[in-house]
Amino acid sequence: MEKLIITAAICGAEVTKEHNPNVPYTVEEIREEARKAYEAGASIIHLHVREDDGTPTQSKARYQVCMEAIRQVCPDVIIQPSTGGAVGMTADERLQPLELHPEMATLDCGTLNFGGDEIFVNTENMIKEFGQRMIERGIKPECEVFDKSMIDMALRLSKKGFIKEPLHFNLVMGVNGGISGEPRDLLYLTESLPKNATFTVSGIGRHQLSLNTMAILLGGHVRVGFEDNIYLRKGELAESSADFVKRIVDLSVILGREIATPKDARRILGLTK
């Protein structure tokens, strides 16, 4: 099997310090959280940014400051900005990080009911626009899928030229409104992917460790971090996203997968720097 790529999703847009006081908001906190995750073994930092009070933002200026700060402490790490932003943001708001020409960025492939009245909107035309912008800028999309239909959408739009192949997927499982986090569900999703695709698995909350383990065994890759889970184990808040990264490194050694460096990850994903 290929070496294991670990992505650290260090803050997200929804989790707050009220959930876990260690969730980073400021530039300095984001820089240090990224450094810890990188030194623990993460080769990709999945990045949302916040204002100092924790308000999620897609501001190009804020992303630029945070990305520059991260590169100061881990210059070779892959920084993957989110174009998902937060519920209620416009497409133009969400697209701002692409103006910084990152190597990778997320591309959400469908609309999702997040709970209550919150709807995470991604129309077909939005997905086309986001994909086309990434092609124009030479940015590798990570196709975010929360259900099987979103894989189908990505494949259909790829055939039409809106998403560049080979495809890389992030299978996000256990989110309210999306596919559940049972082992059968992960097998269903992975068996629906094209043979030349790569994939990462993001298990939310209590599903994180079991799905991470399956991803390692299936030859996929793993995302962990505060965006997806705040508890290292039941009742114990994690001190850092690096805690989750360290756990995956230890598990991967036991299961016989080497950990990918950023250089390895670029080769596996077809990135150039």
Summary of the structure (lengths in Angstrom):
residues: 273
radius of gyration: 16.8
end to end distance: 24.0
largest distance: 47.2
contacts: 948
relative contact order: 0.18
helix: 40%
strand: 21%
